[in-house]
Every structure is written in structure tokens, then in C-alpha cells.
């Protein structure tokens, strides 16, 4: 398999940016999930699971500086501007903020009537510490738009699930593939560019993939990657 697409999402649950090349550091793609929005009233982190509107704003990095663009075209990466857009007080926090990180997930994705909170990962703003880089293949995606699953790497080919438990080389980086990634209601959310709300996506992921699609990896050795780089499987690694 080879890299078909590289994606970076500077702000958790906002749209990201597609790259031709990237540096893979200890926390995954450099600049990925380095910021997140938090509700000032509850202290909870905002995600598109609970607040689908987030997916209609986008985030990118320009010369290392964060740029957030809201649907009206405004570019302002400040807590005040984002509070005005959403309609309630929120705070944009950077990855080095020491305060607790708690997010919400739907108990029943079909009804979304009940939500429960959980602790997120340290480091970059992710739900789990088990993986800092996500990969999915075009074979697994089929006709789905990759943005539904917010991967960092799209691989041209199929069979990425067979890599779980192995150490692989991807461009100049070495990855430890730790797990298949379980999916939640976020994959059903509408997004710009013609991605419609579709509860059938999650149902199909459960029916055909046991509720998990894509793989999550840790970083054994940092390095540069670019579109077209090959993924080379190597030796198995102990369970993480």
C-alpha cells in the first residue's frame, strides 16, 4: 500500500487540511489536534458528536499560525469570535493547557437522547492515548468520503486491519499499529462538500466491520512522509 492522502486537523472536530507531505512526530502529524474548543459553562470539550455544527468551520496552519474559518468566511482564531459564532461562551485551548479534558459520547447513537462523559487523552486532543495517528485504506472506504472518518493517512489498497500488532515503515517514520478504531455517531454527521447526514454509515460499519474501521498507531520513530510513499510491514510488536 502507498499513501494516497495526508490530512491534518489542527482543531479537534473542525475541518482540516489536505497535505502533500508532513512530518510525523511523537504526537502524529505535526500540528494535528493541537487545539480544541471547550464549553466555558460546563468545562466539557466540544466535539462534532455532540455539536455537529463544528464540522462547518475549518482550521489550517499558515506559517505555524492557526487560522480558523467559520461558514461566513470570517477568519478569526480567538475564543471571542468562536463564542459569537456558536452563540455561547467557548474557549479555544492549546495542547499545553493543563486542565482536565472530558468529552461526551452518545449512549445510543440512533436516538442521541443520553450522553455520557469520558476522559480524553493527554498530549494532542484525542479521545484515546492508544494511538496518535489514524490510517484507513481506499478498500475500506469504498464510496465513503474519507472525511467522515477523519484519518491522517489514506492508503491506496486494502488490508490495513491485518497490520494491527505489527511495526511498519511509512516513508521516513516507523509506526506501531496498536488497534482497530471503534466508530461513533460522528461518522454520520453532514459536512461541507456534499457529505449528507447518513445514519446508515454507522450501521454498515457495525454490520460489515464489527463497529471498527481504520487503524490507530503510535510512533516508534519520527520522520517525513509524502503522498506516494510506500507502507512496508515489518516484525510483530508486543501488545501495547
C-alpha positions in Angstrom: 0.0 0.0 0.0 1.0 3.6 -0.6 -0.1 6.9 0.8 -2.9 8.4 -1.3 -3.8 11.3 1.0 -2.4 13.1 4.1 -4.7 15.0 6.4 -4.1 17.3 9.3 -6.9 18.6 11.7 -5.4 21.4 13.8 -8.6 21.8 15.9 -10.5 18.9 17.2 -13.8 18.3 15.3 -13.2 21.2 12.8 -12.5 20.5 9.2 -8.8 20.1 8.4 -6.4 20.4 5.5 -5.1 18.0 3.0 -1.3 18.0 2.6 1.2 16.7 0.0 3.8 16.0 2.7 4.1 16.1 6.5 6.4 15.4 9.4 5.3 12.6 11.7 6.4 13.5 15.3 5.8 11.8 18.6 2.2 13.0 18.6 1.4 12.1 15.0 1.2 14.5 12.1 2.9 17.8 13.1 0.2 20.3 14.0 -2.6 17.7 14.2 -5.2 18.2 17.0 -3.2 20.8 18.8 -6.2 22.9 19.8 -9.7 22.1 21.0 -12.8 24.1 22.0 -14.2 23.9 25.5 -17.6 25.0 26.8 -16.9 27.6 29.5 -20.1 26.8 31.3 -19.6 23.0 31.7 -15.9 22.6 31.2 -16.5 19.9 28.6 -14.6 19.7 25.4 -16.7 20.2 22.3 -16.9 17.6 19.6 -19.0 17.1 16.4 -20.6 14.1 18.1 -22.5 16.5 20.4 -22.2 19.7 18.3 -22.3 18.8 14.6 -22.0 22.5 13.7 -18.3 22.4 14.4 -17.8 20.5 11.1 -18.8 23.6 9.2 -15.8 25.5 10.3 -12.3 24.7 9.2 -8.8 25.0 10.6 -5.4 25.3 8.9 -1.9 26.3 9.8 -0.2 29.2 7.9 3.5 29.6 8.7 2.8 27.9 12.0 -0.1 30.1 13.0 -3.6 28.8 13.4 -6.3 30.0 11.1 -10.0 29.2 11.7 -12.6 30.0 9.1 -16.3 30.0 10.0 -19.0 29.4 7.4 -19.5 33.1 6.7 -15.8 33.3 5.7 -14.6 35.0 8.8 -11.1 34.1 9.8 -10.5 34.6 13.5 -9.0 32.1 15.8 -10.0 33.7 19.1 -12.3 32.4 21.8 -14.4 35.6 21.5 -15.1 35.2 17.8 -15.8 31.5 18.1 -18.2 32.2 21.0 -20.0 34.7 18.8 -20.3 32.1 16.0 -21.6 29.3 18.2 -23.8 31.5 20.4 -22.5 30.6 23.8 -19.1 31.1 25.6 -16.4 28.8 24.5 -12.6 28.8 25.0 -10.0 27.7 22.5 -7.3 25.8 24.4 -3.9 24.8 23.2 -2.3 21.4 23.7 -0.2 22.6 26.6 -3.2 23.6 28.7 -3.1 21.5 31.9 -6.8 21.5 32.7 -8.9 18.3 32.5 -10.2 17.0 29.2 -13.6 15.5 29.2 -15.8 14.9 26.2 -19.2 13.4 25.6 -20.4 10.5 23.6 -23.9 9.2 22.8 -25.1 6.2 24.8 -27.4 5.3 21.9 -26.2 6.7 18.5 -29.6 6.1 17.0 -31.6 8.3 19.4 -28.8 10.6 20.9 -31.1 11.1 23.9 -28.5 10.3 26.5 -24.9 11.4 26.7 -22.0 10.3 28.9 -18.7 12.0 29.7 -15.3 10.4 29.5 -11.7 11.4 29.9 -9.7 12.3 26.8 -6.1 11.7 26.1 -3.1 13.7 27.2 -0.9 15.2 24.6 -2.7 16.1 21.4 -6.5 16.4 21.7 -7.6 12.8 21.1 -10.2 10.6 22.7 -7.7 7.8 23.4 -4.0 7.6 24.2 -3.6 4.3 22.5 -3.0 5.9 19.1 -1.8 9.3 17.8 -2.1 8.5 14.0 -5.0 7.1 12.2 -4.9 5.2 8.9 -7.6 3.9 6.5 -7.4 2.3 3.1 -9.3 3.1 0.0 -10.5 -0.5 0.1 -12.2 0.0 3.5 -13.6 3.4 2.4 -15.3 2.2 -0.8 -17.6 5.0 -1.8 -17.4 6.8 1.5 -15.7 10.2 1.7 -12.6 9.8 3.9 -13.6 13.0 5.8 -16.3 11.0 7.6 -13.6 9.1 9.4 -11.1 11.9 9.9 -8.0 9.8 9.1 -4.5 11.3 9.0 -3.4 8.8 6.3 -5.4 7.3 3.5 -3.7 4.3 2.0 -4.2 3.2 -1.6 -5.1 -0.5 -1.3 -6.7 -2.7 1.3 -6.0 -4.9 4.3 -4.8 -2.3 6.9 -6.6 -4.2 9.7 -4.1 -7.1 9.2 -1.3 -4.7 10.3 -2.6 -4.5 13.9 0.1 -5.7 16.2 3.0 -5.0 13.8 5.6 -2.4 13.3 5.6 -0.8 9.9 7.6 1.7 8.0 5.8 4.6 6.3 8.1 7.0 4.4 10.7 8.1 6.9 8.6 7.2 10.0 8.2 3.9 11.9 4.8 3.1 13.4 3.5 0.6 15.9 -0.1 -0.3 14.8 -2.0 -0.8 18.0 -5.7 -1.2 17.4 -8.7 -1.0 15.1 -10.6 2.2 15.7 -14.1 2.0 17.0 -16.6 4.4 15.5 -19.3 6.6 16.9 -22.1 8.9 15.7 -19.6 11.4 14.3 -19.3 9.4 11.1 -23.0 10.1 10.3 -22.7 13.9 10.5 -23.2 16.2 7.5 -20.2 18.1 6.3 -19.5 20.7 3.6 -18.9 19.5 0.1 -21.9 17.3 -0.3 -21.5 14.9 2.7 -25.0 14.3 3.9 -26.3 13.2 7.3 -26.4 9.4 7.0 -27.1 7.1 9.9 -26.6 4.1 7.6 -22.9 4.7 7.6 -22.6 3.7 11.3 -25.0 0.8 10.8 -22.9 -0.5 7.9 -19.7 -0.1 9.9 -21.2 -2.3 12.6 -22.6 -4.8 10.2 -19.6 -5.2 8.0 -16.7 -4.2 10.2 -17.8 -5.1 13.7 -18.1 -1.4 14.7 -14.4 -0.6 13.9 -12.9 0.8 10.8 -9.4 2.2 10.2 -6.4 1.6 12.5 -4.6 3.6 15.1 -0.8 3.7 15.6 1.8 5.0 17.9 5.1 6.4 16.7 8.3 4.3 17.1 10.4 6.6 15.1 9.6 10.1 13.7 10.2 11.1 10.1 8.8 12.7 7.0 6.1 11.3 4.8 4.6 12.3 1.5 1.9 11.2 -0.9 3.2 8.1 -2.8 5.4 6.8 0.0 5.0 3.0 0.5 4.0 1.3 3.7 6.3 -1.6 4.5 5.2 -4.2 7.1 7.9 -5.5 9.4 8.0 -7.6 12.6 5.2 -8.0 15.1 5.4 -6.0 18.3 4.3 -6.8 21.9 0.7 -5.8 22.9 0.7 -2.2 23.9 
